[in-house]
Amino acid sequence: MALHVRERRRRAGGDPRGGGAGWGQGATHSQSPHATFGHYPGLHVAAPASPADAKGLLVEALRGDNPVVLLEHRSLYPLAGEIPEEPVGIAFGVGRLARPGRDVTVVATSLMVYEAERAARLLAEQEGIEVEVVDVRSIRPLDERIICESVARTGRVVVADTSWARYGFAAEVAAVIAENVPEVLRAPVRRVTPPDSPAPVSMPLENAWHPNANTIARACLDLLGERRRELVPLEDSAAAFRGPF
């Protein structure tokens, strides 16, 4: 399929779909396939985390010649935000600094950017810890520069992903850091991902299976070696999911 798609550059149209955590629909609906698509040269793969980025990346996809996989996480559909009226494209391979910080970096994409920002606010309010959040936007090509520059500032990094740790996006980011800036690390790279199992078919089980702001916050504290007291956890955003799809 990937070979067929990437070679058919002049086909028109699209097939919008939403995936990721939702109603507890198990392996066929609730998993995140971005790492699979990102494996293939010739494809552009992006997973926006905001309405403005969703529009900008779609505009860029329509203007370019490369086939694009633009992945929409259905838990982000209720998210509101300003978007430019003009059709302004966002280049693939250009990430953004979603939140500045000094103590630890969280690299994320799609829904995990939203959860990382929630975790950052939680840690700032309860522990005085400043978390820097990097939204890569584009999985292939990947903005390695913004990742490495952020890790060089903080010395510690958590990679948060909606898919598995093994052979995935989180593993690729960890490899980029190890190959380019190993000397700046003050602690090993920490990955926050679902367990190494298919998504369960049950909404309560699925909500426990997916990582969230609380698991990201705990990973940041572990990296910093700071567990002065138990955090007051945030409400799980997945519990408020009302659709669509």
MDAnalysis code that builds the backbone (N, CA, C; Angstrom):
import MDAnalysis as mda
import numpy as np

u = mda.Universe.empty(735, n_residues=245, atom_resindex=np.repeat(np.arange(245), 3), trajectory=True)
u.add_TopologyAttr("name", ["N", "CA", "C"] * 245)
u.add_TopologyAttr("resid", np.arange(1, 246))
u.add_TopologyAttr("resname", ["MET", "ALA", "LEU", "HIS", "VAL", "ARG", "GLU", "ARG", "ARG", "ARG", "ARG", "ALA", "GLY", "GLY", "ASP", "PRO", "ARG", "GLY", "GLY", "GLY", "ALA", "GLY", "TRP", "GLY", "GLN", "GLY", "ALA", "THR", "HIS", "SER", "GLN", "SER", "PRO", "HIS", "ALA", "THR", "PHE", "GLY", "HIS", "TYR", "PRO", "GLY", "LEU", "HIS", "VAL", "ALA", "ALA", "PRO", "ALA", "SER", "PRO", "ALA", "ASP", "ALA", "LYS", "GLY", "LEU", "LEU", "VAL", "GLU", "ALA", "LEU", "ARG", "GLY", "ASP", "ASN", "PRO", "VAL", "VAL", "LEU", "LEU", "GLU", "HIS", "ARG", "SER", "LEU", "TYR", "PRO", "LEU", "ALA", "GLY", "GLU", "ILE", "PRO", "GLU", "GLU", "PRO", "VAL", "GLY", "ILE", "ALA", "PHE", "GLY", "VAL", "GLY", "ARG", "LEU", "ALA", "ARG", "PRO", "GLY", "ARG", "ASP", "VAL", "THR", "VAL", "VAL", "ALA", "THR", "SER", "LEU", "MET", "VAL", "TYR", "GLU", "ALA", "GLU", "ARG", "ALA", "ALA", "ARG", "LEU", "LEU", "ALA", "GLU", "GLN", "GLU", "GLY", "ILE", "GLU", "VAL", "GLU", "VAL", "VAL", "ASP", "VAL", "ARG", "SER", "ILE", "ARG", "PRO", "LEU", "ASP", "GLU", "ARG", "ILE", "ILE", "CYS", "GLU", "SER", "VAL", "ALA", "ARG", "THR", "GLY", "ARG", "VAL", "VAL", "VAL", "ALA", "ASP", "THR", "SER", "TRP", "ALA", "ARG", "TYR", "GLY", "PHE", "ALA", "ALA", "GLU", "VAL", "ALA", "ALA", "VAL", "ILE", "ALA", "GLU", "ASN", "VAL", "PRO", "GLU", "VAL", "LEU", "ARG", "ALA", "PRO", "VAL", "ARG", "ARG", "VAL", "THR", "PRO", "PRO", "ASP", "SER", "PRO", "ALA", "PRO", "VAL", "SER", "MET", "PRO", "LEU", "GLU", "ASN", "ALA", "TRP", "HIS", "PRO", "ASN", "ALA", "ASN", "THR", "ILE", "ALA", "ARG", "ALA", "CYS", "LEU", "ASP", "LEU", "LEU", "GLY", "GLU", "ARG", "ARG", "ARG", "GLU", "LEU", "VAL", "PRO", "LEU", "GLU", "ASP", "SER", "ALA", "ALA", "ALA", "PHE", "ARG", "GLY", "PRO", "PHE"])
u.atoms.positions = np.array([
    [0.824, -1.197, 0.000],
    [0.000, 0.000, 0.000],
    [0.868, 1.261, 0.000],
    [1.881, 1.285, 0.885],
    [2.738, 2.473, 0.963],
    [3.457, 2.713, -0.363],
    [3.924, 1.647, -1.006],
    [4.599, 1.778, -2.293],
    [3.643, 2.339, -3.333],
    [2.413, 1.842, -3.336],
    [1.418, 2.299, -4.305],
    [1.107, 3.783, -4.107],
    [0.901, 4.187, -2.866],
    [0.520, 5.570, -2.584],
    [1.637, 6.537, -2.928],
    [2.858, 6.206, -2.521],
    [3.930, 7.182, -2.694],
    [4.319, 7.377, -4.150],
    [4.015, 6.416, -5.031],
    [4.371, 6.546, -6.442],
    [3.267, 7.195, -7.272],
    [2.082, 7.346, -6.715],
    [0.971, 7.920, -7.470],
    [0.823, 9.394, -7.121],
    [1.768, 10.206, -7.610],
    [1.846, 11.599, -7.200],
    [0.752, 12.472, -7.808],
    [0.139, 12.024, -8.875],
    [-0.798, 12.908, -9.575],
    [-2.262, 12.547, -9.318],
    [-2.489, 11.738, -8.350],
    [-3.874, 11.423, -8.011],
    [-4.483, 12.570, -7.214],
    [-5.761, 12.801, -7.396],
    [-6.453, 13.870, -6.676],
    [-7.368, 13.262, -5.622],
    [-7.826, 14.121, -4.714],
    [-8.790, 13.668, -3.723],
    [-8.151, 13.409, -2.379],
    [-8.929, 12.872, -1.474],
    [-8.442, 12.577, -0.137],
    [-9.436, 11.712, 0.597],
    [-9.030, 11.215, 1.747],
    [-9.881, 10.322, 2.527],
    [-9.715, 10.669, 4.001],
    [-10.409, 11.698, 4.497],
    [-10.214, 12.120, 5.884],
    [-10.724, 11.082, 6.870],
    [-9.896, 10.761, 7.853],
    [-10.260, 9.814, 8.895],
    [-9.728, 10.300, 10.237],
    [-10.383, 9.896, 11.307],
    [-9.894, 10.159, 12.648],
    [-9.597, 8.854, 13.351],
    [-8.584, 8.848, 14.184],
    [-8.243, 7.646, 14.933],
    [-7.743, 8.011, 16.309],
    [-7.247, 7.008, 17.024],
    [-6.725, 7.227, 18.360],
    [-7.750, 6.913, 19.434],
    [-7.422, 7.276, 20.661],
    [-8.275, 6.961, 21.810],
    [-9.685, 7.489, 21.600],
    [-10.673, 6.702, 22.019],
    [-12.047, 7.122, 21.830],
    [-13.013, 6.333, 22.686],
    [-13.812, 5.500, 22.017],
    [-14.906, 4.818, 22.693],
    [-14.513, 3.458, 23.264],
    [-13.276, 3.087, 23.208],
    [-12.894, 1.754, 23.644],
    [-13.121, 0.740, 22.542],
    [-12.727, 1.086, 21.311],
    [-13.009, 0.247, 20.147],
    [-11.868, -0.690, 19.790],
    [-10.850, -0.731, 20.619],
    [-9.825, -1.745, 20.447],
    [-8.859, -1.474, 19.317],
    [-8.202, -2.555, 18.893],
    [-7.055, -2.445, 17.996],
    [-7.403, -1.882, 16.622],
    [-8.633, -2.025, 16.179],
    [-8.958, -1.586, 14.825],
    [-9.211, -0.088, 14.717],
    [-9.471, 0.583, 15.832],
    [-9.793, 2.006, 15.772],
    [-8.939, 2.886, 16.677],
    [-8.439, 2.349, 17.751],
    [-7.885, 3.188, 18.817],
    [-6.376, 3.301, 18.806],
    [-5.716, 2.686, 17.859],
    [-4.261, 2.740, 17.816],
    [-3.795, 3.813, 16.837],
    [-2.517, 4.137, 16.912],
    [-1.959, 5.243, 16.128],
    [-0.914, 4.709, 15.152],
    [-1.162, 4.794, 13.836],
    [-0.278, 4.157, 12.849],
    [0.810, 5.055, 12.282],
    [1.078, 6.225, 12.880],
    [1.973, 7.194, 12.246],
    [3.382, 6.663, 12.040],
    [3.870, 5.845, 12.969],
    [5.236, 5.324, 12.818],
    [5.341, 4.390, 11.616],
    [4.264, 3.649, 11.337],
    [4.269, 2.754, 10.173],
    [4.409, 3.559, 8.889],
    [3.616, 4.608, 8.736],
    [3.721, 5.453, 7.545],
    [5.054, 6.189, 7.505],
    [5.537, 6.623, 8.653],
    [6.787, 7.362, 8.706],
    [8.001, 6.548, 8.311],
    [7.866, 5.246, 8.246],
    [8.989, 4.373, 7.887],
    [9.352, 4.475, 6.406],
    [8.412, 4.937, 5.560],
    [8.602, 4.843, 4.113],
    [9.112, 6.148, 3.511],
    [10.276, 6.116, 2.855],
    [10.743, 7.295, 2.118],
    [9.750, 7.646, 1.005],
    [9.595, 8.925, 0.757],
    [8.678, 9.371, -0.286],
    [7.350, 9.852, 0.241],
    [7.031, 9.510, 1.487],
    [5.807, 10.002, 2.110],
    [6.123, 11.164, 3.044],
    [5.228, 12.125, 3.109],
    [5.245, 13.119, 4.171],
    [4.167, 12.721, 5.173],
    [4.530, 12.703, 6.446],
    [3.605, 12.266, 7.493],
    [3.552, 13.340, 8.570],
    [2.355, 13.803, 8.891],
    [2.204, 14.849, 9.903],
    [1.014, 14.531, 10.792],
    [1.083, 15.027, 12.041],
    [0.015, 14.811, 13.016],
    [-0.190, 16.103, 13.799],
    [-1.061, 16.987, 13.325],
    [-1.228, 18.298, 13.964],
    [-1.845, 18.198, 15.353],
    [-1.516, 19.201, 16.177],
    [-2.023, 19.239, 17.549],
    [-2.935, 20.431, 17.801],
    [-3.165, 21.270, 16.793],
    [-3.999, 22.462, 16.974],
    [-4.787, 22.720, 15.698],
    [-5.897, 23.458, 15.784],
    [-6.658, 23.787, 14.577],
    [-5.826, 24.538, 13.540],
    [-4.998, 25.488, 13.991],
    [-4.189, 26.266, 13.050],
    [-3.194, 25.381, 12.317],
    [-2.569, 24.445, 13.041],
    [-1.613, 23.551, 12.394],
    [-2.314, 22.572, 11.464],
    [-3.514, 22.134, 11.838],
    [-4.266, 21.232, 10.964],
    [-4.546, 21.905, 9.623],
    [-4.950, 23.175, 9.668],
    [-5.205, 23.900, 8.423],
    [-3.911, 24.133, 7.659],
    [-2.876, 24.608, 8.357],
    [-1.623, 24.935, 7.683],
    [-0.967, 23.741, 7.025],
    [-0.992, 22.597, 7.692],
    [-0.393, 21.392, 7.119],
    [-1.226, 20.864, 5.951],
    [-2.553, 20.992, 6.045],
    [-3.406, 20.580, 4.932],
    [-3.165, 21.461, 3.711],
    [-3.050, 22.771, 3.925],
    [-2.747, 23.687, 2.817],
    [-1.428, 23.301, 2.162],
    [-0.423, 23.019, 2.974],
    [0.886, 22.637, 2.438],
    [0.801, 21.327, 1.664],
    [0.000, 20.389, 2.159],
    [-0.160, 19.108, 1.472],
    [-0.796, 19.291, 0.099],
    [-1.792, 20.167, 0.011],
    [-2.479, 20.393, -1.257],
    [-1.601, 21.111, -2.272],
    [-0.664, 21.906, -1.795],
    [0.206, 22.656, -2.699],
    [1.371, 21.824, -3.217],
    [1.753, 20.810, -2.499],
    [2.955, 20.065, -2.850],
    [2.689, 18.892, -3.768],
    [3.772, 18.280, -4.241],
    [3.673, 17.122, -5.123],
    [3.774, 15.798, -4.371],
    [4.354, 15.821, -3.189],
    [4.532, 14.576, -2.445],
    [3.206, 14.065, -1.888],
    [3.015, 12.754, -1.855],
    [1.853, 12.208, -1.151],
    [2.006, 12.454, 0.346],
    [0.904, 12.765, 0.995],
    [0.931, 13.154, 2.409],
    [-0.058, 12.305, 3.197],
    [0.369, 11.837, 4.351],
    [-0.520, 11.214, 5.323],
    [-0.675, 12.214, 6.464],
    [-1.860, 12.789, 6.578],
    [-2.143, 13.786, 7.611],
    [-3.074, 13.129, 8.627],
    [-2.547, 12.846, 9.801],
    [-3.262, 12.053, 10.796],
    [-3.965, 12.950, 11.805],
    [-5.278, 12.782, 11.916],
    [-6.078, 13.567, 12.850],
    [-6.460, 12.691, 14.037],
    [-6.114, 13.121, 15.239],
    [-6.522, 12.382, 16.432],
    [-7.914, 12.836, 16.836],
    [-8.828, 11.897, 16.931],
    [-10.227, 12.284, 17.145],
    [-10.466, 12.950, 18.504],
    [-9.594, 12.702, 19.475],
    [-9.759, 13.368, 20.768],
    [-9.463, 14.862, 20.697],
    [-8.841, 15.302, 19.598],
    [-8.548, 16.725, 19.428],
    [-9.662, 17.482, 18.705],
    [-10.646, 16.783, 18.166],
    [-11.689, 17.466, 17.400],
    [-12.451, 18.530, 18.202],
    [-12.704, 18.340, 19.496],
    [-13.405, 19.401, 20.241],
    [-12.531, 20.616, 20.548],
    [-11.232, 20.534, 20.291],
    [-10.318, 21.622, 20.637],
    [-10.570, 22.839, 19.749],
    [-10.759, 23.992, 20.374],
    [-10.990, 25.238, 19.638],
    [-9.712, 26.064, 19.600],
    [-9.581, 26.880, 18.575],
    [-8.411, 27.739, 18.463],
    [-8.532, 28.635, 17.250],
    [-7.780, 29.710, 17.254],
    [-7.805, 30.637, 16.130],
    [-7.047, 30.059, 14.943],
    [-7.564, 30.340, 13.756],
    [-6.877, 29.940, 12.532],
    [-6.820, 31.143, 11.595],
    [-5.771, 31.254, 10.801],
    [-5.691, 32.381, 9.866],
    [-6.727, 32.243, 8.760],
    [-7.281, 33.364, 8.339],
    [-8.259, 33.325, 7.249],
    [-7.598, 32.972, 5.927],
    [-6.386, 33.434, 5.734],
    [-5.681, 33.157, 4.486],
    [-5.153, 31.719, 4.480],
    [-4.996, 31.131, 3.298],
    [-4.464, 29.764, 3.196],
    [-2.945, 29.731, 3.375],
    [-2.500, 29.861, 4.603],
    [-1.073, 29.894, 4.919],
    [-0.599, 28.477, 5.214],
    [0.355, 27.998, 4.434],
    [0.873, 26.655, 4.628],
    [1.926, 26.600, 5.724],
    [2.072, 25.422, 6.330],
    [3.131, 25.148, 7.302],
    [4.022, 24.075, 6.705],
    [5.281, 24.380, 6.545],
    [6.199, 23.453, 5.884],
    [6.364, 22.175, 6.695],
    [6.428, 21.066, 5.992],
    [6.733, 19.801, 6.655],
    [8.190, 19.810, 7.114],
    [8.430, 19.201, 8.268],
    [9.784, 19.167, 8.801],
    [10.147, 20.371, 9.640],
    [9.150, 21.183, 10.005],
    [9.392, 22.359, 10.847],
    [8.523, 22.239, 12.099],
    [9.155, 21.972, 13.236],
    [8.429, 21.875, 14.490],
    [8.207, 23.237, 15.114],
    [7.588, 23.233, 16.279],
    [7.354, 24.496, 16.992],
    [7.584, 24.286, 18.484],
    [8.006, 25.341, 19.140],
    [8.162, 25.323, 20.587],
    [6.814, 25.692, 21.198],
    [6.105, 24.689, 21.702],
    [4.760, 24.922, 22.227],
    [4.779, 25.609, 23.583],
    [5.840, 25.370, 24.365],
    [5.968, 25.991, 25.690],
    [7.443, 26.023, 26.060],
    [7.982, 27.175, 26.434],
    [9.379, 27.230, 26.854],
    [9.543, 26.722, 28.285],
    [10.723, 26.187, 28.581],
    [11.015, 25.704, 29.928],
    [12.505, 25.522, 30.116],
    [12.918, 25.201, 31.333],
    [14.350, 25.095, 31.612],
    [14.763, 23.759, 32.232],
    [13.804, 22.987, 32.762],
    [14.164, 21.827, 33.574],
    [14.152, 20.504, 32.820],
    [13.200, 20.318, 31.944],
    [13.076, 19.067, 31.196],
    [12.310, 19.349, 29.909],
    [12.675, 18.640, 28.844],
    [11.996, 18.753, 27.547],
    [11.019, 17.603, 27.379],
    [9.834, 17.896, 26.874],
    [8.911, 16.858, 26.418],
    [8.734, 17.026, 24.918],
    [9.114, 16.013, 24.158],
    [8.919, 15.995, 22.703],
    [7.652, 15.197, 22.428],
    [6.750, 15.774, 21.645],
    [5.456, 15.132, 21.449],
    [4.893, 15.482, 20.085],
    [3.811, 14.802, 19.757],
    [3.076, 15.088, 18.538],
    [1.603, 14.797, 18.783],
    [0.732, 15.416, 17.997],
    [-0.701, 15.156, 18.038],
    [-1.263, 15.355, 19.451],
    [-2.084, 14.425, 19.922],
    [-2.733, 14.551, 21.226],
    [-1.739, 14.704, 22.363],
    [-0.559, 14.110, 22.239],
    [0.413, 14.169, 23.326],
    [0.970, 15.571, 23.539],
    [0.867, 16.449, 22.546],
    [1.249, 17.850, 22.754],
    [0.282, 18.491, 23.745],
    [-0.998, 18.271, 23.530],
    [-2.019, 18.786, 24.447],
    [-1.797, 18.242, 25.854],
    [-1.549, 16.937, 25.963],
    [-1.326, 16.332, 27.280],
    [-0.024, 16.832, 27.906],
    [0.999, 17.044, 27.094],
    [2.273, 17.555, 27.616],
    [2.115, 18.970, 28.158],
    [1.320, 19.786, 27.489],
    [1.075, 21.146, 27.983],
    [0.294, 21.118, 29.292],
    [-0.643, 20.193, 29.419],
    [-1.354, 20.033, 30.693],
    [-0.389, 19.598, 31.791],
    [0.493, 18.654, 31.468],
    [1.486, 18.195, 32.444],
    [2.416, 19.331, 32.855],
    [2.796, 20.160, 31.892],
    [3.687, 21.286, 32.189],
    [3.028, 22.274, 33.147],
    [1.756, 22.554, 32.930],
    [1.049, 23.466, 33.842],
    [0.929, 22.858, 35.243],
    [0.656, 21.561, 35.294],
    [0.552, 20.867, 36.577],
    [1.860, 20.955, 37.359],
    [2.975, 20.672, 36.698],
    [4.274, 20.694, 37.368],
    [4.687, 22.109, 37.762],
    [4.348, 23.083, 36.944],
    [4.672, 24.471, 37.286],
    [3.895, 24.925, 38.518],
    [2.619, 24.558, 38.576],
    [1.777, 25.007, 39.683],
    [2.086, 24.281, 40.987],
    [2.351, 22.968, 40.908],
    [2.506, 22.184, 42.130],
    [3.954, 21.996, 42.567],
    [4.906, 22.081, 41.635],
    [6.302, 21.792, 41.977],
    [7.279, 22.887, 41.571],
    [6.813, 23.898, 40.848],
    [7.720, 24.939, 40.379],
    [8.689, 24.465, 39.318],
    [8.343, 23.391, 38.630],
    [9.194, 22.815, 37.583],
    [8.745, 23.352, 36.232],
    [9.698, 23.809, 35.436],
    [9.392, 24.389, 34.132],
    [9.713, 23.390, 33.025],
    [8.681, 22.938, 32.353],
    [8.800, 21.938, 31.289],
    [8.742, 22.621, 29.933],
    [9.683, 22.296, 29.063],
    [9.662, 22.790, 27.685],
    [8.978, 21.743, 26.810],
    [7.995, 22.166, 26.040],
    [7.235, 21.250, 25.189],
    [7.555, 21.532, 23.726],
    [8.025, 20.509, 23.024],
    [8.327, 20.597, 21.595],
    [7.281, 19.811, 20.818],
    [6.563, 20.492, 19.952],
    [5.594, 19.866, 19.046],
    [6.275, 19.696, 17.693],
    [6.564, 18.453, 17.324],
    [7.308, 18.248, 16.069],
    [6.437, 18.489, 14.843],
    [5.106, 18.426, 15.004],
    [4.148, 18.604, 13.906],
    [4.288, 17.519, 12.843],
    [5.481, 17.433, 12.292],
    [5.749, 16.546, 11.158],
    [6.613, 15.377, 11.619],
    [6.163, 14.166, 11.334],
    [6.893, 12.961, 11.725],
    [7.906, 12.564, 10.668],
    [7.554, 12.777, 9.414],
    [8.503, 12.602, 8.313],
    [8.236, 13.674, 7.280],
    [9.168, 14.595, 7.043],
    [10.486, 14.722, 7.675],
    [10.375, 15.236, 9.111],
    [11.375, 14.900, 9.920],
    [11.398, 15.255, 11.333],
    [12.339, 16.430, 11.561],
    [11.898, 17.390, 12.342],
    [12.723, 18.555, 12.669],
    [13.697, 18.170, 13.787],
    [14.843, 17.636, 13.406],
    [15.832, 17.199, 14.389],
    [16.468, 18.386, 15.107],
    [16.584, 19.505, 14.415],
    [17.239, 20.675, 15.004],
    [16.502, 21.162, 16.245],
    [15.183, 21.328, 16.161],
    [14.445, 21.876, 17.297],
    [14.494, 20.926, 18.487],
    [14.517, 19.626, 18.214],
    [14.611, 18.637, 19.291],
    [15.954, 18.748, 19.997],
    [17.024, 18.729, 19.217],
    [18.373, 18.742, 19.801],
    [18.662, 20.051, 20.524],
    [18.188, 21.162, 19.982],
    [18.415, 22.446, 20.644],
    [17.696, 22.516, 21.988],
    [16.492, 21.975, 22.050],
    [15.757, 21.981, 23.308],
    [16.431, 21.090, 24.348],
    [16.837, 19.899, 23.936],
    [17.495, 18.980, 24.872],
    [18.816, 19.568, 25.363],
    [19.509, 20.298, 24.495],
    [20.757, 20.951, 24.911],
    [20.497, 21.996, 25.993],
    [19.314, 22.617, 25.975],
    [18.987, 23.616, 26.998],
    [18.636, 22.974, 28.339],
    [17.930, 21.838, 28.300],
    [17.403, 21.265, 29.545],
    [18.213, 20.084, 30.063],
    [18.815, 19.314, 29.168],
    [19.606, 18.159, 29.570],
    [18.800, 16.920, 29.900],
    [17.484, 17.028, 29.856],
    [16.618, 15.887, 30.172],
    [15.459, 15.882, 29.186],
    [15.010, 14.682, 28.801],
    [13.956, 14.630, 27.783],
    [13.029, 13.446, 28.004],
    [11.751, 13.735, 27.863],
    [10.694, 12.730, 27.818],
    [10.091, 12.786, 26.422],
    [9.915, 11.633, 25.792],
    [9.234, 11.570, 24.495],
    [7.869, 10.937, 24.731],
    [6.810, 11.680, 24.447],
    [5.449, 11.213, 24.685],
    [4.781, 10.895, 23.357],
    [4.224, 9.692, 23.270],
    [3.646, 9.248, 22.002],
    [2.392, 8.435, 22.263],
    [1.460, 8.479, 21.313],
    [0.231, 7.699, 21.413],
    [0.402, 6.282, 20.898],
    [1.572, 5.963, 20.358],
    [1.832, 4.614, 19.870],
    [2.938, 3.970, 20.699],
    [3.272, 2.737, 20.367],
    [4.160, 1.939, 21.208],
    [5.593, 2.455, 21.195],
    [6.338, 2.059, 22.231],
    [7.730, 2.490, 22.363],
    [8.637, 1.802, 21.352],
    [8.419, 0.518, 21.129],
    [9.329, -0.248, 20.277],
    [9.129, 0.081, 18.798],
    [10.224, 0.386, 18.117],
    [10.246, 0.614, 16.668],
    [9.357, 1.782, 16.244],
    [9.125, 2.741, 17.113],
    [8.186, 3.804, 16.806],
    [8.779, 5.196, 16.826],
    [7.888, 6.193, 16.873],
    [8.283, 7.598, 16.879],
    [9.170, 7.915, 18.076],
    [8.803, 7.422, 19.250],
    [9.594, 7.703, 20.449],
    [10.996, 7.123, 20.328],
    [11.104, 5.941, 19.744],
    [12.421, 5.332, 19.546],
    [13.254, 6.141, 18.561],
    [12.622, 6.667, 17.515],
    [13.340, 7.474, 16.525],
    [13.864, 8.764, 17.152],
    [13.046, 9.425, 17.951],
    [13.491, 10.655, 18.610],
    [14.648, 10.363, 19.557],
    [14.553, 9.271, 20.302],
    [15.647, 8.897, 21.202],
    [16.937, 8.657, 20.426],
    [16.831, 8.029, 19.251],
    [18.015, 7.775, 18.424],
    [18.608, 9.079, 17.891],
    [17.757, 10.001, 17.476],
    [18.234, 11.306, 16.994],
    [19.042, 12.009, 18.081],
    [18.549, 11.981, 19.303],
    [19.255, 12.630, 20.414],
    [20.573, 11.921, 20.703],
    [20.547, 10.591, 20.732],
    [21.756, 9.821, 21.037],
    [22.836, 10.011, 19.979],
    [22.433, 10.181, 18.726],
    [23.400, 10.331, 17.638],
    [23.950, 11.752, 17.515],
    [23.178, 12.740, 17.961],
    [23.563, 14.133, 17.717],
    [24.042, 14.891, 18.952],
    [23.401, 14.677, 20.094],
    [23.774, 15.464, 21.286],
    [23.862, 14.586, 22.541],
    [24.544, 13.445, 22.475],
    [24.588, 12.582, 23.667],
    [25.266, 13.245, 24.855],
    [26.190, 14.158, 24.571],
    [26.977, 14.767, 25.648],
    [26.160, 15.706, 26.532],
    [24.982, 16.150, 26.066],
    [24.204, 17.100, 26.870],
    [23.252, 16.405, 27.839],
    [23.073, 15.096, 27.682],
    [22.092, 14.383, 28.500],
    [22.573, 14.248, 29.941],
    [21.730, 14.653, 30.861],
    [22.017, 14.505, 32.288],
    [21.275, 13.315, 32.883],
    [20.459, 12.673, 32.056],
    [19.705, 11.484, 32.462],
    [19.306, 10.748, 31.192],
    [19.020, 9.444, 31.274],
    [18.595, 8.708, 30.080],
    [17.279, 9.249, 29.517],
    [17.099, 9.089, 28.208],
    [15.837, 9.467, 27.565],
    [14.717, 8.595, 28.127],
    [13.609, 9.218, 28.454],
    [12.448, 8.486, 28.968],
    [11.332, 8.517, 27.924],
    [10.745, 7.350, 27.636],
    [9.630, 7.269, 26.696],
    [8.329, 7.031, 27.455],
    [7.311, 7.798, 27.127],
    [5.978, 7.629, 27.702],
    [5.052, 7.216, 26.568],
    [4.632, 5.966, 26.592],
    [3.845, 5.384, 25.506],
    [2.838, 4.398, 26.089],
    [1.913, 3.895, 25.265],
    [1.044, 2.820, 25.741],
    [1.844, 1.551, 26.018],
    [1.263, 0.612, 26.770],
    [1.921, -0.681, 26.981],
    [2.116, -1.427, 25.666],
    [3.037, -2.380, 25.678],
    [3.357, -3.159, 24.481],
    [2.312, -4.251, 24.264],
    [1.096, -3.805, 23.951],
    [-0.028, -4.713, 23.728],
    [-1.051, -3.996, 22.870],
    [-1.943, -4.735, 22.192],
    [-3.002, -4.065, 21.432],
    [-3.915, -3.266, 22.359],
    [-4.556, -2.242, 21.797],
    [-5.500, -1.449, 22.582],
    [-6.676, -2.320, 23.015],
    [-7.080, -2.238, 24.276],
    [-8.175, -3.083, 24.761],
    [-9.540, -2.590, 24.287],
    [-10.500, -3.508, 24.258],
    [-11.868, -3.178, 23.844],
    [-12.709, -2.959, 25.102],
    [-12.634, -1.766, 25.618],
    [-13.385, -1.341, 26.797],
    [-12.950, 0.081, 27.062],
    [-13.892, 0.993, 27.210],
    [-13.491, 2.387, 27.379],
    [-12.672, 2.614, 28.657],
    [-13.069, 2.063, 29.822],
    [-12.219, 2.250, 31.011],
    [-10.833, 1.641, 30.844],
    [-10.753, 0.453, 30.240],
    [-9.447, -0.169, 30.030],
    [-8.618, 0.633, 29.029],
    [-9.279, 1.124, 27.978],
    [-8.553, 1.918, 26.987],
    [-8.026, 3.215, 27.599],
    [-8.825, 3.858, 28.430],
    [-8.376, 5.096, 29.068],
    [-7.150, 4.858, 29.938],
    [-7.096, 3.702, 30.593],
    [-5.926, 3.368, 31.410],
    [-4.733, 2.985, 30.544],
    [-5.000, 2.481, 29.346],
    [-3.939, 2.013, 28.432],
    [-3.184, 3.182, 27.812],
    [-3.896, 4.258, 27.482],
    [-3.267, 5.402, 26.813],
    [-2.534, 6.291, 27.821],
    [-1.368, 6.825, 27.456],
    [-0.695, 7.798, 28.326],
    [-1.460, 9.115, 28.363],
    [-1.232, 9.884, 29.421],
    [-1.913, 11.169, 29.559],
    [-1.020, 12.153, 30.308],
    [-1.580, 13.287, 30.688],
    [-0.797, 14.325, 31.357],
    [-0.186, 13.833, 32.658],
    [-0.913, 12.997, 33.384],
    [-0.398, 12.512, 34.665],
    [0.804, 11.595, 34.483],
    [0.766, 10.723, 33.481],
    [1.916, 9.839, 33.252],
    [3.119, 10.630, 32.746],
    [2.875, 11.662, 31.953],
    [3.977, 12.519, 31.494],
    [4.591, 13.262, 32.681],
    [3.749, 13.804, 33.559],
    [4.255, 14.541, 34.723],
    [5.087, 13.640, 35.623],
    [4.631, 12.408, 35.847],
    [5.397, 11.483, 36.697],
    [6.737, 11.142, 36.068],
    [6.762, 10.988, 34.749],
    [8.029, 10.698, 34.067],
    [9.005, 11.862, 34.214],
    [8.497, 13.084, 34.120],
    [9.363, 14.261, 34.295],
    [9.943, 14.300, 35.705],
    [9.125, 14.020, 36.702],
    [9.604, 14.016, 38.085],
    [10.650, 12.933, 38.303],
    [10.432, 11.766, 37.705],
    [11.409, 10.683, 37.836],
    [12.753, 11.090, 37.242],
    [12.723, 11.734, 36.082],
    [13.969, 12.175, 35.454],
    [14.699, 13.195, 36.318],
    [13.940, 14.049, 36.968],
    [14.535, 15.085, 37.806],
    [14.905, 14.572, 39.191],
    [14.459, 13.351, 39.509],
    [14.734, 12.803, 40.829],
    [13.995, 13.536, 41.927],
    [12.827, 14.069, 41.589],
    [12.083, 14.877, 42.553],
    [10.704, 14.269, 42.784],
    [10.541, 13.638, 43.927],
    [9.224, 13.149, 44.351],
    [8.977, 13.625, 45.776],
    [9.003, 14.933, 45.941],
    [8.855, 15.490, 47.291],
    [7.492, 15.146, 47.888],
    [6.514, 15.076, 47.050],
    [5.177, 14.714, 47.500],
    [4.409, 14.215, 46.291],
    [3.305, 13.577, 46.534],
    [2.489, 13.082, 45.440],
    [1.767, 14.242, 44.758],
    [1.790, 14.229, 43.443],
    [1.045, 15.241, 42.698],
    [-0.452, 15.041, 42.875],
    [-1.174, 16.143, 42.877],
    [-2.626, 16.057, 42.788],
    [-2.952, 15.853, 41.318],
    [-3.428, 14.659, 40.927],
    [-3.557, 14.365, 39.494],
    [-4.642, 15.188, 38.826],
    [-4.445, 15.393, 37.540],
    [-5.456, 16.039, 36.717],
    [-6.523, 15.034, 36.330],
    [-7.708, 15.532, 36.034],
    [-8.753, 14.667, 35.501],
    [-8.308, 14.130, 34.149],
    [-8.548, 12.845, 33.923],
    [-8.164, 12.233, 32.658],
    [-9.022, 12.823, 31.544],
    [-8.382, 13.477, 30.581],
    [-9.134, 14.120, 29.499],
    [-9.889, 13.105, 28.656],
    [-9.412, 11.856, 28.609],
    [-10.083, 10.832, 27.798],
    [-11.481, 10.534, 28.325],
    [-11.689, 10.718, 29.624],
    [-12.996, 10.429, 30.205],
    [-14.073, 11.379, 29.694],
    [-13.658, 12.536, 29.179],
    [-14.608, 13.525, 28.671],
    [-14.894, 13.357, 27.182],
    [-14.335, 12.319, 26.555],
    [-14.504, 12.147, 25.108],
    [-15.974, 11.937, 24.762],
    [-16.461, 12.695, 23.785],
    [-17.856, 12.585, 23.347],
    [-17.965, 12.407, 21.830],
    [-16.872, 12.109, 21.173],
    [-16.906, 11.917, 19.743],
    [-16.338, 13.122, 19.000],
    [-16.397, 13.120, 17.693],
    [-17.132, 12.177, 16.844],
    [-16.368, 10.877, 16.600],
    [-16.966, 10.009, 15.837],
    [-16.438, 8.702, 15.456],
    [-16.223, 7.822, 16.686],
])
